[in-house]
Amino acid sequence: MPPSDCEQSAPAILVAGYFIAVVGASGVLLYPYIHLLVHKLFEFFGAVAYVVKDEILRAPMVFLSLGLSILFAVIALLAITICATGRGCGRPGCRRLKKAAEFDIQLETEDCVEVKFHSKKWS
């Protein structure tokens, strides 16, 4: 005759109790370290923010120029990404840079390719 569910429940309760004890002990042991780590990180980032603020106030034009340079680089990257996708930029003459590799290959004439081939072959 198979054992009933009531006879099997005692080990499950013990396992659940062990699990709760292990999680509680881990929390008690790890809490001071996590608290210290978070406190030190706040202290570090506070000092970094103070230094960055001081540097920006000392030479604002340098950081303004740097920010504008990064902004324009991101805009250029975005424009290239939009033109490289299938949708394009929406203008009537946009070639979308789909065939950029083929276009570069077409720029090299047959004579140029033959000269490069022969110079590499004999050297």
BATIRO-151832 format. One line per 3 residues: number of its first residue (from 1); their letters; for each residue x, y, z of N, C-alpha, C. Coordinates in nm, 4 decimals, m for minus. Layout:
N
NUM> A> X Y Z X Y Z X Y Z; ...
***
This chain:
123
1> MPP> 0.0844 m0.1162 0.0000 0.0000 0.0000 0.0000 0.0898 0.1237 0.0000; 0.0657 0.2228 m0.0894 0.1520 0.3409 m0.0968 0.1330 0.4293 0.0260; 0.2413 0.4948 0.0668 0.2305 0.5833 0.1837 0.1418 0.7032 0.1517
4> SDC> 0.0738 0.7534 0.2508 m0.0163 0.8665 0.2295 0.0645 0.9970 0.2244; m0.0011 1.1001 0.1824 0.0648 1.2310 0.1715 0.1009 1.2878 0.3083; 0.0264 1.2514 0.4094 0.0535 1.3044 0.5426 0.1853 1.2511 0.5979
7> EQS> 0.2211 1.1260 0.5636 0.3455 1.0692 0.6125 0.4675 1.1326 0.5456; 0.4522 1.1851 0.4233 0.5624 1.2446 0.3480 0.5828 1.3927 0.3812; 0.4922 1.4555 0.4522 0.4984 1.5997 0.4711 0.6014 1.6418 0.5757
10> APA> 0.6403 1.5578 0.6665 0.7366 1.5959 0.7699 0.8727 1.6335 0.7117; 0.9317 1.5554 0.6186 1.0603 1.5982 0.5612 1.0486 1.7281 0.4810; 0.9365 1.7519 0.4161 0.9200 1.8753 0.3396 0.9182 1.9958 0.4320
13> ILV> 0.8561 1.9818 0.5477 0.8526 2.0917 0.6439 0.9929 2.1174 0.6986; 1.0690 2.0105 0.7219 1.2071 2.0277 0.7696 1.2933 2.0983 0.6648; 1.2770 2.0607 0.5390 1.3548 2.1241 0.4313 1.3186 2.2714 0.4213
16> AGY> 1.1901 2.3038 0.4309 1.1481 2.4441 0.4261 1.2047 2.5208 0.5451; 1.2067 2.4588 0.6618 1.2651 2.5233 0.7798 1.4133 2.5469 0.7644; 1.4848 2.4486 0.7101 1.6281 2.4655 0.6842 1.6523 2.5798 0.5847
19> FIA> 1.5696 2.5843 0.4818 1.5835 2.6895 0.3799 1.5656 2.8272 0.4438; 1.4643 2.8442 0.5257 1.4400 2.9726 0.5919 1.5569 3.0062 0.6848; 1.6107 2.9062 0.7545 1.7240 2.9305 0.8440 1.8478 2.9735 0.7654
22> VVG> 1.8741 2.9095 0.6534 1.9921 2.9431 0.5716 1.9778 3.0829 0.5141; 1.8596 3.1165 0.4622 1.8393 3.2501 0.4056 1.8528 3.3559 0.5152; 1.7967 3.3308 0.6317 1.8085 3.4262 0.7420 1.9522 3.4437 0.7871
25> ASG> 2.0258 3.3342 0.7991 2.1661 3.3429 0.8404 2.2498 3.4167 0.7362; 2.2223 3.3903 0.6102 2.2950 3.4601 0.5038 2.2678 3.6099 0.5107; 2.1417 3.6459 0.5341 2.1078 3.7875 0.5461 2.1779 3.8529 0.6628
28> VLL> 2.1819 3.7850 0.7760 2.2482 3.8402 0.8943 2.3980 3.8557 0.8704; 2.4586 3.7600 0.8010 2.6024 3.7660 0.7765 2.6393 3.8666 0.6680; 2.5569 3.8804 0.5663 2.5916 3.9670 0.4542 2.5478 4.1116 0.4720
31> YPY> 2.4518 4.1387 0.5588 2.4001 4.2752 0.5745 2.5098 4.3772 0.6071; 2.5992 4.3530 0.7025 2.7015 4.4554 0.7316 2.7911 4.4857 0.6117; 2.8254 4.3843 0.5350 2.9121 4.4059 0.4191 2.8403 4.4845 0.3096
34> IHL> 2.7150 4.4510 0.2862 2.6378 4.5239 0.1851 2.6172 4.6682 0.2299; 2.5875 4.6882 0.3579 2.5702 4.8233 0.4104 2.6989 4.9039 0.3950; 2.8117 4.8460 0.4262 2.9405 4.9141 0.4134 2.9702 4.9463 0.2668
37> LVH> 2.9443 4.8514 0.1786 2.9694 4.8726 0.0362 2.8841 4.9869 m0.0175; 2.7567 4.9881 0.0145 2.6684 5.0948 m0.0330 2.7116 5.2294 0.0247; 2.7479 5.2325 0.1511 2.7926 5.3574 0.2141 2.9186 5.4097 0.1472
40> KLF> 3.0145 5.3237 0.1202 3.1392 5.3657 0.0554 3.1142 5.4113 m0.0886; 3.0216 5.3442 m0.1587 2.9909 5.3862 m0.2955 2.9283 5.5252 m0.2975; 2.8363 5.5521 m0.2044 2.7784 5.6863 m0.1960 2.8860 5.7896 m0.1640
43> EFF> 2.9770 5.7557 m0.0757 3.0852 5.8469 m0.0403 3.1757 5.8732 m0.1606; 3.2095 5.7673 m0.2347 3.2965 5.7805 m0.3515 3.2309 5.8653 m0.4599; 3.1053 5.8338 m0.4932 3.0392 5.9081 m0.5999 3.0098 6.0522 m0.5584
46> GAV> 2.9916 6.0775 m0.4299 2.9789 6.2155 m0.3827 3.1061 6.2934 m0.4060; 3.2217 6.2324 m0.3771 3.3507 6.2982 m0.4005 3.3743 6.3206 m0.5491; 3.3383 6.2220 m0.6316 3.3542 6.2364 m0.7767 3.2656 6.3493 m0.8290
49> AYV> 3.1427 6.3567 m0.7823 3.0519 6.4634 m0.8255 3.1063 6.5999 m0.7852; 3.1651 6.6100 m0.6658 3.2223 6.7365 m0.6206 3.3384 6.7787 m0.7114; 3.4259 6.6844 m0.7451 3.5417 6.7158 m0.8292 3.4972 6.7535 m0.9706
52> VKD> 3.4008 6.6804 m1.0246 3.3524 6.7111 m1.1598 3.2874 6.8484 m1.1626; 3.2073 6.8800 m1.0620 3.1438 7.0118 m1.0549 3.2484 7.1218 m1.0458; 3.3518 7.0999 m0.9667 3.4582 7.1985 m0.9521 3.5313 7.2199 m1.0848
55> EIL> 3.5590 7.1111 m1.1569 3.6285 7.1226 m1.2854 3.5418 7.1920 m1.3896; 3.4130 7.1626 m1.3908 3.3244 7.2262 m1.4883 3.3120 7.3753 m1.4592; 3.3048 7.4117 m1.3328 3.2959 7.5535 m1.2984 3.4261 7.6279 m1.3262
58> RAP> 3.5378 7.5574 m1.3233 3.6665 7.6209 m1.3484 3.6850 7.6533 m1.4969; 3.6425 7.5647 m1.5870 3.6605 7.5855 m1.7309 3.5348 7.5396 m1.8045; 3.4285 7.6176 m1.8000 3.3028 7.5719 m1.8609 3.3080 7.5629 m2.0133
61> MVF> 3.3870 7.6462 m2.0792 3.3909 7.6447 m2.2259 3.4522 7.5155 m2.2799; 3.5479 7.4612 m2.2093 3.6097 7.3358 m2.2524 3.5056 7.2237 m2.2511; 3.4305 7.2166 m2.1433 3.3312 7.1103 m2.1325 3.2120 7.1354 m2.2226
64> LSL> 3.1800 7.2630 m2.2495 3.0745 7.2940 m2.3457 3.1171 7.2501 m2.4852; 3.2407 7.2782 m2.5218 3.2922 7.2357 m2.6522 3.2962 7.0833 m2.6622; 3.3380 7.0183 m2.5559 3.3417 6.8724 m2.5542 3.2008 6.8150 m2.5684
67> GLS> 3.1060 6.8731 m2.4968 2.9675 6.8265 m2.5064 2.9106 6.8460 m2.6448; 2.9376 6.9612 m2.7072 2.8889 6.9847 m2.8438 2.9546 6.8895 m2.9431; 3.0829 6.8611 m2.9253 3.1511 6.7665 m3.0141 3.0888 6.6280 m3.0048
70> ILF> 3.0622 6.5841 m2.8840 2.9990 6.4533 m2.8653 2.8585 6.4537 m2.9235; 2.7839 6.5633 m2.9054 2.6490 6.5735 m2.9601 2.6501 6.5626 m3.1118; 2.7399 6.6361 m3.1779 2.7456 6.6301 m3.3236 2.7939 6.4943 m3.3738
73> AVI> 2.8834 6.4308 m3.3005 2.9261 6.2961 m3.3390 2.8104 6.1973 m3.3291; 2.7296 6.2103 m3.2259 2.6132 6.1217 m3.2110 2.5116 6.1490 m3.3214; 2.4909 6.2762 m3.3556 2.3980 6.3100 m3.4640 2.4479 6.2522 m3.5958
76> ALL> 2.5777 6.2615 m3.6223 2.6331 6.2054 m3.7466 2.6186 6.0537 m3.7492; 2.6449 5.9894 m3.6359 2.6293 5.8442 m3.6282 2.4840 5.8041 m3.6497; 2.3927 5.8798 m3.5938 2.2504 5.8535 m3.6117 2.2094 5.8708 m3.7577
79> AIT> 2.2600 5.9748 m3.8228 2.2276 5.9973 m3.9638 2.2818 5.8840 m4.0508; 2.4024 5.8386 m4.0230 2.4589 5.7273 m4.0998 2.3787 5.6007 m4.0761; 2.3393 5.5773 m3.9517 2.2605 5.4581 m3.9195 2.1255 5.4616 m3.9885
82> ICA> 2.0618 5.5770 m3.9898 1.9309 5.5879 m4.0547 1.9443 5.5677 m4.2047; 2.0474 5.6243 m4.2649 2.0648 5.6092 m4.4099 2.1077 5.4679 m4.4468; 2.1731 5.3963 m4.3566 2.2208 5.2613 m4.3873 2.1103 5.1577 m4.3752
85> TGR> 2.0041 5.1883 m4.3046 1.8943 5.0922 m4.2934 1.8099 5.0967 m4.4186; 1.7181 5.0027 m4.4317 1.6352 4.9927 m4.5508 1.5414 5.1093 m4.5701; 1.5012 5.1772 m4.4646 1.4053 5.2854 m4.4765 1.4668 5.4087 m4.5393
88> GCG> 1.5895 5.4379 m4.5097 1.6529 5.5581 m4.5606 1.6096 5.6799 m4.4827; 1.6481 5.7959 m4.5316 1.6148 5.9189 m4.4604 1.4855 5.9799 m4.5101; 1.4265 5.9274 m4.6146 1.2982 5.9759 m4.6635 1.3095 6.0773 m4.7759
91> RPG> 1.4288 6.1222 m4.8095 1.4444 6.2171 m4.9208 1.4378 6.1416 m5.0517; 1.3939 6.2071 m5.1594 1.3786 6.1366 m5.2876 1.5084 6.0800 m5.3444; 1.6219 6.1467 m5.3269 1.7459 6.0997 m5.3873 1.8354 6.0204 m5.2950
94> CRR> 1.7863 5.9805 m5.1796 1.8696 5.9104 m5.0817 1.9029 5.7705 m5.1311; 2.0332 5.7365 m5.1337 2.0756 5.6039 m5.1808 2.0902 5.5050 m5.0668; 2.0767 5.5487 m4.9442 2.0724 5.4664 m4.8237 2.2016 5.3896 m4.7957
97> LKK> 2.3062 5.4173 m4.8661 2.4361 5.3525 m4.8470 2.4273 5.2000 m4.8493; 2.3235 5.1469 m4.9139 2.3098 5.0015 m4.9215 2.4227 4.9395 m5.0031; 2.4560 5.0055 m5.1128 2.5535 4.9473 m5.2048 2.6874 5.0189 m5.1935
100> AAE> 2.7253 5.0556 m5.0724 2.8495 5.1302 m5.0533 2.9704 5.0464 m5.0946; 2.9711 4.9179 m5.0599 3.0847 4.8322 m5.0979 3.0910 4.8165 m5.2489; 2.9761 4.7970 m5.3141 2.9750 4.7839 m5.4597 3.0205 4.9138 m5.5249
103> FDI> 2.9822 5.0267 m5.4689 3.0221 5.1555 m5.5227 3.1731 5.1729 m5.5119; 3.2320 5.1331 m5.3987 3.3770 5.1419 m5.3826 3.4489 5.0514 m5.4816; 3.3925 4.9349 m5.5062 3.4549 4.8429 m5.6019 3.4485 4.8998 m5.7427
106> QLE> 3.3390 4.9651 m5.7773 3.3253 5.0216 m5.9112 3.4199 5.1377 m5.9331; 3.4629 5.2046 m5.8285 3.5545 5.3169 m5.8433 3.6908 5.2725 m5.8952; 3.7300 5.1515 m5.8590 3.8574 5.1009 m5.9082 3.8375 5.0490 m6.0507
109> TED> 3.9092 5.1061 m6.1431 3.8954 5.0639 m6.2827 3.9642 4.9298 m6.3026; 3.9388 4.8713 m6.4172 4.0004 4.7416 m6.4471 4.1516 4.7537 m6.4555; 4.1996 4.8642 m6.5104 4.3451 4.8824 m6.5206 4.4086 4.8860 m6.3818
112> CVE> 4.3448 4.9554 m6.2904 4.3980 4.9660 m6.1536 4.4017 4.8288 m6.0879; 4.2975 4.7502 m6.1081 4.2922 4.6173 m6.0489 4.3988 4.5283 m6.1107; 4.4175 4.5374 m6.2427 4.5191 4.4558 m6.3092 4.6591 4.4928 m6.2618
115> VKF> 4.6853 4.6221 m6.2439 4.8165 4.6654 m6.1980 4.8419 4.6117 m6.0571; 4.7422 4.6186 m5.9700 4.7586 4.5672 m5.8348 4.7793 4.4157 m5.8366; 4.7062 4.3464 m5.9218 4.7170 4.2005 m5.9289 4.8553 4.1595 m5.9763
118> HSK> 4.9057 4.2248 m6.0818 5.0369 4.1885 m6.1352 5.1496 4.2263 m6.0388; 5.1364 4.3375 m5.9686 5.2429 4.3762 m5.8757 5.2491 4.2795 m5.7567; 5.1368 4.2274 m5.7130 5.1375 4.1325 m5.6031 5.1797 3.9947 m5.6494
121> KWS> 5.1479 3.9613 m5.7739 5.1795 3.8292 m5.8266 5.3298 3.8108 m5.8435; 5.3996 3.9112 m5.8906 5.5421 3.8986 m5.9207 5.6321 3.9371 m5.8047; 5.5759 3.9954 m5.6994 5.6664 4.0360 m5.5910 5.6685 3.9365 m5.4794
***
